[in-house]
Amino acid sequence: MGIELNEPALRQARSLVRDGKVVRDDRDAWSEAAPTADEENAFIERDGWTAYSHWHLGKDPDEDPRTKQAYSFPYGDFRRVHRAGVISGESRAGQYDHLEIRDALRALLELIDADSS
């Protein structure tokens, strides 16, 4: 089936942006801001797989939902949306023809940028 848009994650991302929980960083900052494997593991241990899934706009229904392989296109650091993560994800989604995810990330970026003006 392939990777599809994770609607609960998109709702959470929009809500976080509306609540001002955004880091307005540049694209290149994502490599430093993205959670490490240890941070991901700690988050999963503390908050569970469903909460973890809500930080990823892509999900693969063919993968076990209790594995990291099931989720892709992270957009934040488990507290805030990172503009850099949104930009990075939009680019990757377009590159690999995940057009629905690309478009959702583009709309999220527009929401972030409109909120900052």
Biopython code that builds the backbone (N, CA, C, O; Angstrom):
import numpy as np
from Bio.PDB.StructureBuilder import StructureBuilder

atoms = [
    (1, "MET", "N", (0.830, -1.200, 0.000)),
    (1, "MET", "CA", (0.000, 0.000, 0.000)),
    (1, "MET", "C", (0.870, 1.258, 0.000)),
    (1, "MET", "O", (0.614, 2.181, -0.773)),
    (2, "GLY", "N", (1.879, 1.308, 0.841)),
    (2, "GLY", "CA", (2.765, 2.462, 0.862)),
    (2, "GLY", "C", (2.437, 3.461, 1.949)),
    (2, "GLY", "O", (1.481, 3.301, 2.707)),
    (3, "ILE", "N", (3.243, 4.476, 2.003)),
    (3, "ILE", "CA", (3.118, 5.500, 3.042)),
    (3, "ILE", "C", (1.919, 6.399, 2.744)),
    (3, "ILE", "O", (1.700, 6.818, 1.608)),
    (4, "GLU", "N", (1.158, 6.680, 3.788)),
    (4, "GLU", "CA", (-0.007, 7.557, 3.642)),
    (4, "GLU", "C", (0.044, 8.673, 4.686)),
    (4, "GLU", "O", (0.800, 8.610, 5.656)),
    (5, "LEU", "N", (-0.770, 9.679, 4.460)),
    (5, "LEU", "CA", (-0.842, 10.816, 5.376)),
    (5, "LEU", "C", (-1.425, 10.374, 6.705)),
    (5, "LEU", "O", (-2.452, 9.697, 6.752)),
    (6, "ASN", "N", (-0.763, 10.762, 7.780)),
    (6, "ASN", "CA", (-1.203, 10.461, 9.141)),
    (6, "ASN", "C", (-2.054, 11.638, 9.622)),
    (6, "ASN", "O", (-1.529, 12.636, 10.115)),
    (7, "GLU", "N", (-3.354, 11.510, 9.475)),
    (7, "GLU", "CA", (-4.283, 12.611, 9.780)),
    (7, "GLU", "C", (-4.220, 13.078, 11.234)),
    (7, "GLU", "O", (-4.228, 14.286, 11.472)),
    (8, "PRO", "N", (-4.158, 12.170, 12.225)),
    (8, "PRO", "CA", (-4.047, 12.655, 13.608)),
    (8, "PRO", "C", (-2.781, 13.497, 13.831)),
    (8, "PRO", "O", (-2.801, 14.460, 14.597)),
    (9, "ALA", "N", (-1.701, 13.135, 13.171)),
    (9, "ALA", "CA", (-0.459, 13.910, 13.295)),
    (9, "ALA", "C", (-0.633, 15.292, 12.676)),
    (9, "ALA", "O", (-0.144, 16.282, 13.220)),
    (10, "LEU", "N", (-1.320, 15.364, 11.552)),
    (10, "LEU", "CA", (-1.554, 16.654, 10.911)),
    (10, "LEU", "C", (-2.424, 17.541, 11.801)),
    (10, "LEU", "O", (-2.158, 18.737, 11.924)),
    (11, "ARG", "N", (-3.453, 16.976, 12.417)),
    (11, "ARG", "CA", (-4.293, 17.758, 13.334)),
    (11, "ARG", "C", (-3.469, 18.281, 14.513)),
    (11, "ARG", "O", (-3.614, 19.435, 14.917)),
    (12, "GLN", "N", (-2.605, 17.422, 15.059)),
    (12, "GLN", "CA", (-1.769, 17.856, 16.176)),
    (12, "GLN", "C", (-0.825, 18.969, 15.742)),
    (12, "GLN", "O", (-0.660, 19.954, 16.463)),
    (13, "ALA", "N", (-0.204, 18.828, 14.579)),
    (13, "ALA", "CA", (0.734, 19.846, 14.095)),
    (13, "ALA", "C", (0.034, 21.194, 13.924)),
    (13, "ALA", "O", (0.558, 22.228, 14.339)),
    (14, "ARG", "N", (-1.142, 21.178, 13.317)),
    (14, "ARG", "CA", (-1.901, 22.430, 13.135)),
    (14, "ARG", "C", (-2.234, 23.064, 14.485)),
    (14, "ARG", "O", (-2.105, 24.275, 14.662)),
    (15, "SER", "N", (-2.656, 22.242, 15.422)),
    (15, "SER", "CA", (-3.001, 22.740, 16.749)),
    (15, "SER", "C", (-1.784, 23.363, 17.441)),
    (15, "SER", "O", (-1.893, 24.423, 18.057)),
    (16, "LEU", "N", (-0.646, 22.712, 17.338)),
    (16, "LEU", "CA", (0.577, 23.249, 17.941)),
    (16, "LEU", "C", (0.943, 24.602, 17.324)),
    (16, "LEU", "O", (1.333, 25.529, 18.034)),
    (17, "VAL", "N", (0.814, 24.705, 16.010)),
    (17, "VAL", "CA", (1.121, 25.978, 15.345)),
    (17, "VAL", "C", (0.161, 27.057, 15.831)),
    (17, "VAL", "O", (0.586, 28.165, 16.157)),
    (18, "ARG", "N", (-1.124, 26.743, 15.883)),
    (18, "ARG", "CA", (-2.113, 27.727, 16.356)),
    (18, "ARG", "C", (-1.835, 28.151, 17.800)),
    (18, "ARG", "O", (-2.112, 29.288, 18.182)),
    (19, "ASP", "N", (-1.285, 27.230, 18.600)),
    (19, "ASP", "CA", (-0.955, 27.539, 19.998)),
    (19, "ASP", "C", (0.400, 28.215, 20.156)),
    (19, "ASP", "O", (0.830, 28.498, 21.274)),
    (20, "GLY", "N", (1.075, 28.476, 19.035)),
    (20, "GLY", "CA", (2.364, 29.162, 19.084)),
    (20, "GLY", "C", (3.534, 28.271, 19.474)),
    (20, "GLY", "O", (4.606, 28.775, 19.806)),
    (21, "LYS", "N", (3.350, 26.977, 19.439)),
    (21, "LYS", "CA", (4.427, 26.048, 19.800)),
    (21, "LYS", "C", (5.219, 25.691, 18.546)),
    (21, "LYS", "O", (5.150, 24.578, 18.025)),
    (22, "VAL", "N", (5.981, 26.698, 18.083)),
    (22, "VAL", "CA", (6.718, 26.599, 16.826)),
    (22, "VAL", "C", (8.118, 27.157, 17.010)),
    (22, "VAL", "O", (8.318, 28.162, 17.691)),
    (23, "VAL", "N", (9.079, 26.490, 16.394)),
    (23, "VAL", "CA", (10.430, 27.026, 16.289)),
    (23, "VAL", "C", (10.587, 27.454, 14.834)),
    (23, "VAL", "O", (10.507, 26.629, 13.923)),
    (24, "ARG", "N", (10.807, 28.732, 14.626)),
    (24, "ARG", "CA", (10.908, 29.267, 13.258)),
    (24, "ARG", "C", (12.371, 29.247, 12.811)),
    (24, "ARG", "O", (13.014, 30.286, 12.663)),
    (25, "ASP", "N", (12.865, 28.043, 12.604)),
    (25, "ASP", "CA", (14.255, 27.873, 12.206)),
    (25, "ASP", "C", (14.359, 27.680, 10.692)),
    (25, "ASP", "O", (13.354, 27.486, 10.009)),
    (26, "ASP", "N", (15.574, 27.734, 10.188)),
    (26, "ASP", "CA", (15.831, 27.534, 8.764)),
    (26, "ASP", "C", (16.027, 26.055, 8.478)),
    (26, "ASP", "O", (16.332, 25.269, 9.375)),
    (27, "ARG", "N", (15.848, 25.693, 7.229)),
    (27, "ARG", "CA", (15.911, 24.292, 6.803)),
    (27, "ARG", "C", (17.144, 23.563, 7.330)),
    (27, "ARG", "O", (17.036, 22.430, 7.797)),
    (28, "ASP", "N", (18.291, 24.186, 7.263)),
    (28, "ASP", "CA", (19.536, 23.532, 7.651)),
    (28, "ASP", "C", (19.579, 23.195, 9.141)),
    (28, "ASP", "O", (20.411, 22.388, 9.556)),
    (29, "ALA", "N", (18.722, 23.780, 9.942)),
    (29, "ALA", "CA", (18.726, 23.544, 11.381)),
    (29, "ALA", "C", (18.115, 22.194, 11.759)),
    (29, "ALA", "O", (18.292, 21.742, 12.891)),
    (30, "TRP", "N", (17.409, 21.548, 10.853)),
    (30, "TRP", "CA", (16.710, 20.318, 11.201)),
    (30, "TRP", "C", (17.662, 19.191, 11.600)),
    (30, "TRP", "O", (17.332, 18.388, 12.473)),
    (31, "SER", "N", (18.817, 19.121, 10.984)),
    (31, "SER", "CA", (19.743, 18.042, 11.345)),
    (31, "SER", "C", (20.159, 18.136, 12.815)),
    (31, "SER", "O", (20.445, 17.119, 13.446)),
    (32, "GLU", "N", (20.193, 19.335, 13.350)),
    (32, "GLU", "CA", (20.520, 19.516, 14.770)),
    (32, "GLU", "C", (19.293, 19.415, 15.672)),
    (32, "GLU", "O", (19.403, 18.983, 16.820)),
    (33, "ALA", "N", (18.140, 19.805, 15.169)),
    (33, "ALA", "CA", (16.929, 19.856, 15.993)),
    (33, "ALA", "C", (16.166, 18.535, 16.038)),
    (33, "ALA", "O", (15.445, 18.270, 17.001)),
    (34, "ALA", "N", (16.315, 17.715, 15.018)),
    (34, "ALA", "CA", (15.578, 16.452, 14.962)),
    (34, "ALA", "C", (15.934, 15.575, 16.161)),
    (34, "ALA", "O", (17.101, 15.494, 16.545)),
    (35, "PRO", "N", (14.947, 14.926, 16.748)),
    (35, "PRO", "CA", (15.227, 14.055, 17.892)),
    (35, "PRO", "C", (16.207, 12.938, 17.531)),
    (35, "PRO", "O", (16.168, 12.393, 16.428)),
    (36, "THR", "N", (17.071, 12.614, 18.463)),
    (36, "THR", "CA", (18.005, 11.501, 18.283)),
    (36, "THR", "C", (17.263, 10.186, 18.552)),
    (36, "THR", "O", (16.144, 10.187, 19.064)),
    (37, "ALA", "N", (17.890, 9.090, 18.205)),
    (37, "ALA", "CA", (17.293, 7.781, 18.479)),
    (37, "ALA", "C", (17.041, 7.600, 19.978)),
    (37, "ALA", "O", (16.011, 7.056, 20.374)),
    (38, "ASP", "N", (17.974, 8.053, 20.800)),
    (38, "ASP", "CA", (17.792, 7.946, 22.254)),
    (38, "ASP", "C", (16.616, 8.800, 22.728)),
    (38, "ASP", "O", (15.851, 8.374, 23.593)),
    (39, "GLU", "N", (16.470, 9.990, 22.175)),
    (39, "GLU", "CA", (15.333, 10.847, 22.542)),
    (39, "GLU", "C", (14.012, 10.221, 22.092)),
    (39, "GLU", "O", (13.013, 10.275, 22.810)),
    (40, "GLU", "N", (14.017, 9.628, 20.899)),
    (40, "GLU", "CA", (12.815, 8.939, 20.430)),
    (40, "GLU", "C", (12.449, 7.786, 21.363)),
    (40, "GLU", "O", (11.290, 7.630, 21.747)),
    (41, "ASN", "N", (13.445, 6.984, 21.721)),
    (41, "ASN", "CA", (13.195, 5.839, 22.608)),
    (41, "ASN", "C", (12.654, 6.284, 23.961)),
    (41, "ASN", "O", (11.732, 5.671, 24.498)),
    (42, "ALA", "N", (13.223, 7.339, 24.506)),
    (42, "ALA", "CA", (12.754, 7.861, 25.798)),
    (42, "ALA", "C", (11.310, 8.356, 25.684)),
    (42, "ALA", "O", (10.502, 8.134, 26.585)),
    (43, "PHE", "N", (10.992, 9.024, 24.582)),
    (43, "PHE", "CA", (9.628, 9.518, 24.372)),
    (43, "PHE", "C", (8.649, 8.350, 24.281)),
    (43, "PHE", "O", (7.589, 8.376, 24.907)),
    (44, "ILE", "N", (9.002, 7.335, 23.509)),
    (44, "ILE", "CA", (8.131, 6.166, 23.360)),
    (44, "ILE", "C", (7.920, 5.489, 24.713)),
    (44, "ILE", "O", (6.800, 5.112, 25.058)),
    (45, "GLU", "N", (8.989, 5.340, 25.465)),
    (45, "GLU", "CA", (8.904, 4.706, 26.785)),
    (45, "GLU", "C", (7.972, 5.492, 27.714)),
    (45, "GLU", "O", (7.193, 4.907, 28.467)),
    (46, "ARG", "N", (8.062, 6.815, 27.651)),
    (46, "ARG", "CA", (7.288, 7.684, 28.539)),
    (46, "ARG", "C", (5.839, 7.859, 28.067)),
    (46, "ARG", "O", (4.907, 7.787, 28.868)),
    (47, "ASP", "N", (5.658, 8.092, 26.744)),
    (47, "ASP", "CA", (4.350, 8.508, 26.238)),
    (47, "ASP", "C", (3.649, 7.494, 25.333)),
    (47, "ASP", "O", (2.452, 7.625, 25.075)),
    (48, "GLY", "N", (4.372, 6.495, 24.853)),
    (48, "GLY", "CA", (3.761, 5.436, 24.055)),
    (48, "GLY", "C", (3.812, 5.657, 22.552)),
    (48, "GLY", "O", (4.180, 6.722, 22.057)),
    (49, "TRP", "N", (3.422, 4.598, 21.853)),
    (49, "TRP", "CA", (3.497, 4.594, 20.392)),
    (49, "TRP", "C", (2.501, 5.540, 19.732)),
    (49, "TRP", "O", (2.817, 6.148, 18.709)),
    (50, "THR", "N", (1.320, 5.672, 20.289)),
    (50, "THR", "CA", (0.335, 6.564, 19.669)),
    (50, "THR", "C", (0.835, 8.004, 19.701)),
    (50, "THR", "O", (0.747, 8.711, 18.697)),
    (51, "ALA", "N", (1.352, 8.441, 20.833)),
    (51, "ALA", "CA", (1.904, 9.796, 20.930)),
    (51, "ALA", "C", (3.071, 9.964, 19.970)),
    (51, "ALA", "O", (3.201, 11.002, 19.320)),
    (52, "TYR", "N", (3.916, 8.950, 19.879)),
    (52, "TYR", "CA", (5.050, 8.996, 18.937)),
    (52, "TYR", "C", (4.544, 9.154, 17.501)),
    (52, "TYR", "O", (5.081, 9.949, 16.731)),
    (53, "SER", "N", (3.518, 8.399, 17.153)),
    (53, "SER", "CA", (2.990, 8.457, 15.782)),
    (53, "SER", "C", (2.480, 9.847, 15.434)),
    (53, "SER", "O", (2.536, 10.255, 14.274)),
    (54, "HIS", "N", (1.985, 10.579, 16.425)),
    (54, "HIS", "CA", (1.426, 11.904, 16.175)),
    (54, "HIS", "C", (2.482, 12.946, 15.842)),
    (54, "HIS", "O", (2.140, 14.083, 15.515)),
    (55, "TRP", "N", (3.747, 12.585, 15.917)),
    (55, "TRP", "CA", (4.833, 13.490, 15.545)),
    (55, "TRP", "C", (5.403, 13.170, 14.160)),
    (55, "TRP", "O", (6.480, 13.643, 13.796)),
    (56, "HIS", "N", (4.660, 12.356, 13.389)),
    (56, "HIS", "CA", (5.108, 11.944, 12.056)),
    (56, "HIS", "C", (3.932, 12.041, 11.086)),
    (56, "HIS", "O", (2.872, 11.464, 11.330)),
    (57, "LEU", "N", (4.121, 12.771, 9.987)),
    (57, "LEU", "CA", (3.022, 12.943, 9.037)),
    (57, "LEU", "C", (2.863, 11.776, 8.080)),
    (57, "LEU", "O", (1.870, 11.703, 7.357)),
    (58, "GLY", "N", (3.828, 10.858, 8.062)),
    (58, "GLY", "CA", (3.707, 9.672, 7.227)),
    (58, "GLY", "C", (3.554, 8.436, 8.081)),
    (58, "GLY", "O", (4.190, 8.303, 9.126)),
    (59, "LYS", "N", (2.694, 7.521, 7.622)),
    (59, "LYS", "CA", (2.577, 6.228, 8.289)),
    (59, "LYS", "C", (2.442, 5.148, 7.219)),
    (59, "LYS", "O", (1.825, 5.353, 6.174)),
    (60, "ASP", "N", (3.026, 4.015, 7.508)),
    (60, "ASP", "CA", (2.982, 2.884, 6.590)),
    (60, "ASP", "C", (2.094, 1.814, 7.209)),
    (60, "ASP", "O", (2.505, 1.154, 8.163)),
    (61, "PRO", "N", (0.888, 1.628, 6.687)),
    (61, "PRO", "CA", (-0.041, 0.668, 7.277)),
    (61, "PRO", "C", (0.431, -0.777, 7.153)),
    (61, "PRO", "O", (-0.119, -1.659, 7.814)),
    (62, "ASP", "N", (1.424, -1.035, 6.333)),
    (62, "ASP", "CA", (1.953, -2.382, 6.179)),
    (62, "ASP", "C", (2.988, -2.729, 7.246)),
    (62, "ASP", "O", (3.395, -3.885, 7.366)),
    (63, "GLU", "N", (3.414, -1.730, 8.021)),
    (63, "GLU", "CA", (4.406, -1.945, 9.079)),
    (63, "GLU", "C", (3.711, -2.081, 10.433)),
    (63, "GLU", "O", (2.599, -1.591, 10.627)),
    (64, "ASP", "N", (4.372, -2.740, 11.345)),
    (64, "ASP", "CA", (3.876, -2.880, 12.715)),
    (64, "ASP", "C", (3.823, -1.492, 13.351)),
    (64, "ASP", "O", (4.846, -0.808, 13.382)),
    (65, "PRO", "N", (2.664, -1.049, 13.861)),
    (65, "PRO", "CA", (2.562, 0.297, 14.432)),
    (65, "PRO", "C", (3.354, 0.483, 15.722)),
    (65, "PRO", "O", (3.411, 1.591, 16.255)),
    (66, "ARG", "N", (3.954, -0.567, 16.220)),
    (66, "ARG", "CA", (4.801, -0.470, 17.415)),
    (66, "ARG", "C", (6.275, -0.542, 17.023)),
    (66, "ARG", "O", (7.115, -1.034, 17.778)),
    (67, "THR", "N", (6.570, -0.033, 15.810)),
    (67, "THR", "CA", (7.957, 0.072, 15.354)),
    (67, "THR", "C", (8.169, 1.435, 14.720)),
    (67, "THR", "O", (7.238, 2.031, 14.178)),
    (68, "LYS", "N", (9.374, 1.913, 14.790)),
    (68, "LYS", "CA", (9.690, 3.206, 14.186)),
    (68, "LYS", "C", (9.559, 3.166, 12.664)),
    (68, "LYS", "O", (9.312, 4.194, 12.034)),
    (69, "GLN", "N", (9.724, 1.977, 12.073)),
    (69, "GLN", "CA", (9.625, 1.846, 10.616)),
    (69, "GLN", "C", (8.240, 2.220, 10.094)),
    (69, "GLN", "O", (8.082, 2.510, 8.908)),
    (70, "ALA", "N", (7.252, 2.214, 10.958)),
    (70, "ALA", "CA", (5.885, 2.532, 10.537)),
    (70, "ALA", "C", (5.679, 4.026, 10.306)),
    (70, "ALA", "O", (4.678, 4.423, 9.710)),
    (71, "TYR", "N", (6.614, 4.860, 10.769)),
    (71, "TYR", "CA", (6.394, 6.306, 10.765)),
    (71, "TYR", "C", (7.513, 7.046, 10.047)),
    (71, "TYR", "O", (8.686, 6.681, 10.130)),
    (72, "SER", "N", (7.114, 8.096, 9.340)),
    (72, "SER", "CA", (8.084, 8.909, 8.595)),
    (72, "SER", "C", (7.612, 10.361, 8.558)),
    (72, "SER", "O", (6.492, 10.676, 8.961)),
    (73, "PHE", "N", (8.456, 11.204, 8.085)),
    (73, "PHE", "CA", (8.193, 12.630, 7.968)),
    (73, "PHE", "C", (7.912, 13.296, 9.321)),
    (73, "PHE", "O", (6.840, 13.859, 9.540)),
    (74, "PRO", "N", (8.898, 13.219, 10.220)),
    (74, "PRO", "CA", (8.757, 13.923, 11.502)),
    (74, "PRO", "C", (8.767, 15.429, 11.283)),
    (74, "PRO", "O", (9.379, 15.926, 10.337)),
    (75, "TYR", "N", (8.090, 16.140, 12.155)),
    (75, "TYR", "CA", (7.995, 17.596, 11.984)),
    (75, "TYR", "C", (8.352, 18.373, 13.243)),
    (75, "TYR", "O", (8.281, 19.602, 13.244)),
    (76, "GLY", "N", (8.730, 17.696, 14.300)),
    (76, "GLY", "CA", (9.018, 18.423, 15.532)),
    (76, "GLY", "C", (9.877, 17.640, 16.499)),
    (76, "GLY", "O", (10.358, 16.549, 16.193)),
    (77, "ASP", "N", (10.058, 18.219, 17.673)),
    (77, "ASP", "CA", (10.975, 17.672, 18.677)),
    (77, "ASP", "C", (10.249, 17.092, 19.888)),
    (77, "ASP", "O", (10.838, 16.991, 20.964)),
    (78, "PHE", "N", (8.985, 16.711, 19.732)),
    (78, "PHE", "CA", (8.119, 16.165, 20.777)),
    (78, "PHE", "C", (7.610, 17.235, 21.736)),
    (78, "PHE", "O", (6.987, 16.913, 22.747)),
    (79, "ARG", "N", (7.868, 18.494, 21.432)),
    (79, "ARG", "CA", (7.298, 19.611, 22.198)),
    (79, "ARG", "C", (6.765, 20.687, 21.265)),
    (79, "ARG", "O", (5.711, 21.272, 21.514)),
    (80, "ARG", "N", (7.506, 20.943, 20.180)),
    (80, "ARG", "CA", (7.168, 22.033, 19.264)),
    (80, "ARG", "C", (7.361, 21.593, 17.813)),
    (80, "ARG", "O", (8.136, 20.685, 17.511)),
    (81, "VAL", "N", (6.634, 22.265, 16.938)),
    (81, "VAL", "CA", (6.818, 22.096, 15.496)),
    (81, "VAL", "C", (8.070, 22.875, 15.106)),
    (81, "VAL", "O", (8.267, 24.005, 15.555)),
    (82, "HIS", "N", (8.900, 22.284, 14.285)),
    (82, "HIS", "CA", (10.075, 22.985, 13.768)),
    (82, "HIS", "C", (9.850, 23.299, 12.298)),
    (82, "HIS", "O", (9.615, 22.403, 11.487)),
    (83, "ARG", "N", (9.922, 24.569, 11.970)),
    (83, "ARG", "CA", (9.783, 24.989, 10.576)),
    (83, "ARG", "C", (10.772, 24.222, 9.704)),
    (83, "ARG", "O", (10.443, 23.829, 8.585)),
    (84, "ALA", "N", (11.986, 24.010, 10.218)),
    (84, "ALA", "CA", (13.018, 23.288, 9.472)),
    (84, "ALA", "C", (12.582, 21.855, 9.170)),
    (84, "ALA", "O", (12.838, 21.348, 8.078)),
    (85, "GLY", "N", (11.934, 21.208, 10.120)),
    (85, "GLY", "CA", (11.452, 19.854, 9.900)),
    (85, "GLY", "C", (10.355, 19.796, 8.858)),
    (85, "GLY", "O", (10.295, 18.863, 8.057)),
    (86, "VAL", "N", (9.484, 20.797, 8.871)),
    (86, "VAL", "CA", (8.408, 20.877, 7.886)),
    (86, "VAL", "C", (8.990, 21.065, 6.489)),
    (86, "VAL", "O", (8.567, 20.397, 5.545)),
    (87, "ILE", "N", (9.947, 21.961, 6.352)),
    (87, "ILE", "CA", (10.574, 22.208, 5.045)),
    (87, "ILE", "C", (11.294, 20.959, 4.548)),
    (87, "ILE", "O", (11.162, 20.576, 3.385)),
    (88, "SER", "N", (12.054, 20.333, 5.434)),
    (88, "SER", "CA", (12.785, 19.123, 5.069)),
    (88, "SER", "C", (11.825, 18.013, 4.631)),
    (88, "SER", "O", (12.053, 17.349, 3.620)),
    (89, "GLY", "N", (10.764, 17.824, 5.392)),
    (89, "GLY", "CA", (9.790, 16.803, 5.049)),
    (89, "GLY", "C", (9.075, 17.079, 3.744)),
    (89, "GLY", "O", (8.828, 16.163, 2.959)),
    (90, "GLU", "N", (8.742, 18.332, 3.509)),
    (90, "GLU", "CA", (8.069, 18.690, 2.246)),
    (90, "GLU", "C", (8.947, 18.339, 1.059)),
    (90, "GLU", "O", (8.471, 17.783, 0.069)),
    (91, "SER", "N", (10.213, 18.661, 1.156)),
    (91, "SER", "CA", (11.152, 18.366, 0.078)),
    (91, "SER", "C", (11.272, 16.856, -0.153)),
    (91, "SER", "O", (11.211, 16.392, -1.291)),
    (92, "ARG", "N", (11.440, 16.103, 0.920)),
    (92, "ARG", "CA", (11.569, 14.644, 0.800)),
    (92, "ARG", "C", (10.293, 14.003, 0.272)),
    (92, "ARG", "O", (10.350, 13.098, -0.561)),
    (93, "ALA", "N", (9.148, 14.466, 0.749)),
    (93, "ALA", "CA", (7.880, 13.898, 0.292)),
    (93, "ALA", "C", (7.703, 14.123, -1.212)),
    (93, "ALA", "O", (7.257, 13.228, -1.929)),
    (94, "GLY", "N", (8.052, 15.313, -1.679)),
    (94, "GLY", "CA", (7.967, 15.590, -3.110)),
    (94, "GLY", "C", (8.940, 14.745, -3.908)),
    (94, "GLY", "O", (8.611, 14.252, -4.987)),
    (95, "GLN", "N", (10.126, 14.583, -3.379)),
    (95, "GLN", "CA", (11.167, 13.801, -4.054)),
    (95, "GLN", "C", (10.735, 12.345, -4.251)),
    (95, "GLN", "O", (11.068, 11.731, -5.264)),
    (96, "TYR", "N", (10.003, 11.799, -3.297)),
    (96, "TYR", "CA", (9.589, 10.398, -3.360)),
    (96, "TYR", "C", (8.119, 10.210, -3.734)),
    (96, "TYR", "O", (7.547, 9.142, -3.517)),
    (97, "ASP", "N", (7.511, 11.264, -4.302)),
    (97, "ASP", "CA", (6.137, 11.221, -4.823)),
    (97, "ASP", "C", (5.068, 10.886, -3.781)),
    (97, "ASP", "O", (4.075, 10.226, -4.087)),
    (98, "HIS", "N", (5.279, 11.340, -2.569)),
    (98, "HIS", "CA", (4.236, 11.259, -1.545)),
    (98, "HIS", "C", (3.510, 12.604, -1.562)),
    (98, "HIS", "O", (3.681, 13.438, -0.672)),
    (99, "LEU", "N", (2.700, 12.785, -2.594)),
    (99, "LEU", "CA", (2.152, 14.108, -2.894)),
    (99, "LEU", "C", (1.177, 14.611, -1.841)),
    (99, "LEU", "O", (1.155, 15.807, -1.549)),
    (100, "GLU", "N", (0.375, 13.729, -1.264)),
    (100, "GLU", "CA", (-0.568, 14.158, -0.234)),
    (100, "GLU", "C", (0.193, 14.668, 1.000)),
    (100, "GLU", "O", (-0.194, 15.668, 1.606)),
    (101, "ILE", "N", (1.256, 13.984, 1.357)),
    (101, "ILE", "CA", (2.078, 14.407, 2.489)),
    (101, "ILE", "C", (2.805, 15.697, 2.150)),
    (101, "ILE", "O", (2.873, 16.609, 2.974)),
    (102, "ARG", "N", (3.345, 15.779, 0.950)),
    (102, "ARG", "CA", (4.006, 17.012, 0.515)),
    (102, "ARG", "C", (3.061, 18.201, 0.612)),
    (102, "ARG", "O", (3.432, 19.254, 1.131)),
    (103, "ASP", "N", (1.850, 18.034, 0.117)),
    (103, "ASP", "CA", (0.884, 19.133, 0.125)),
    (103, "ASP", "C", (0.472, 19.512, 1.554)),
    (103, "ASP", "O", (0.277, 20.689, 1.855)),
    (104, "ALA", "N", (0.341, 18.516, 2.424)),
    (104, "ALA", "CA", (-0.001, 18.795, 3.827)),
    (104, "ALA", "C", (1.129, 19.569, 4.497)),
    (104, "ALA", "O", (0.876, 20.498, 5.265)),
    (105, "LEU", "N", (2.356, 19.198, 4.215)),
    (105, "LEU", "CA", (3.504, 19.906, 4.797)),
    (105, "LEU", "C", (3.603, 21.318, 4.238)),
    (105, "LEU", "O", (3.938, 22.250, 4.969)),
    (106, "ARG", "N", (3.321, 21.486, 2.967)),
    (106, "ARG", "CA", (3.332, 22.825, 2.366)),
    (106, "ARG", "C", (2.289, 23.717, 3.034)),
    (106, "ARG", "O", (2.565, 24.874, 3.350)),
    (107, "ALA", "N", (1.092, 23.177, 3.246)),
    (107, "ALA", "CA", (0.035, 23.946, 3.903)),
    (107, "ALA", "C", (0.418, 24.266, 5.354)),
    (107, "ALA", "O", (0.107, 25.348, 5.851)),
    (108, "LEU", "N", (1.089, 23.332, 6.031)),
    (108, "LEU", "CA", (1.549, 23.567, 7.394)),
    (108, "LEU", "C", (2.600, 24.676, 7.411)),
    (108, "LEU", "O", (2.590, 25.533, 8.295)),
    (109, "LEU", "N", (3.491, 24.657, 6.449)),
    (109, "LEU", "CA", (4.508, 25.720, 6.345)),
    (109, "LEU", "C", (3.846, 27.068, 6.112)),
    (109, "LEU", "O", (4.260, 28.068, 6.699)),
    (110, "GLU", "N", (2.826, 27.112, 5.267)),
    (110, "GLU", "CA", (2.109, 28.368, 5.033)),
    (110, "GLU", "C", (1.439, 28.849, 6.305)),
    (110, "GLU", "O", (1.407, 30.052, 6.566)),
    (111, "LEU", "N", (0.905, 27.940, 7.097)),
    (111, "LEU", "CA", (0.286, 28.294, 8.378)),
    (111, "LEU", "C", (1.330, 28.870, 9.333)),
    (111, "LEU", "O", (1.076, 29.864, 10.013)),
    (112, "ILE", "N", (2.488, 28.250, 9.378)),
    (112, "ILE", "CA", (3.581, 28.742, 10.228)),
    (112, "ILE", "C", (4.000, 30.137, 9.800)),
    (112, "ILE", "O", (4.139, 31.038, 10.627)),
    (113, "ASP", "N", (4.201, 30.306, 8.498)),
    (113, "ASP", "CA", (4.678, 31.591, 7.993)),
    (113, "ASP", "C", (3.621, 32.688, 8.118)),
    (113, "ASP", "O", (3.960, 33.843, 8.375)),
    (114, "ALA", "N", (2.357, 32.344, 7.942)),
    (114, "ALA", "CA", (1.295, 33.337, 8.103)),
    (114, "ALA", "C", (1.157, 33.761, 9.550)),
    (114, "ALA", "O", (0.854, 34.916, 9.846)),
    (115, "ASP", "N", (1.380, 32.829, 10.438)),
    (115, "ASP", "CA", (1.271, 33.111, 11.878)),
    (115, "ASP", "C", (2.404, 34.005, 12.370)),
    (115, "ASP", "O", (2.272, 34.681, 13.390)),
    (116, "SER", "N", (3.513, 34.005, 11.643)),
    (116, "SER", "CA", (4.651, 34.804, 12.086)),
    (116, "SER", "C", (4.625, 36.237, 11.556)),
    (116, "SER", "O", (5.434, 37.070, 11.964)),
    (117, "SER", "N", (3.689, 36.520, 10.643)),
    (117, "SER", "CA", (3.658, 37.891, 10.108)),
    (117, "SER", "C", (2.769, 38.809, 10.892)),
    (117, "SER", "O", (2.648, 39.987, 10.555)),
]
sb = StructureBuilder()
sb.init_structure("model")
sb.init_model(0)
sb.init_chain("A")
sb.init_seg("    ")
for serial, (resi, resn, name, xyz) in enumerate(atoms, 1):
    if name == "N":
        sb.init_residue(resn, " ", resi, " ")
    sb.init_atom(name, np.array(xyz, "f"), 0.0, 1.0, " ", f" {name:<3s}", serial, name[0])
structure = sb.get_structure()
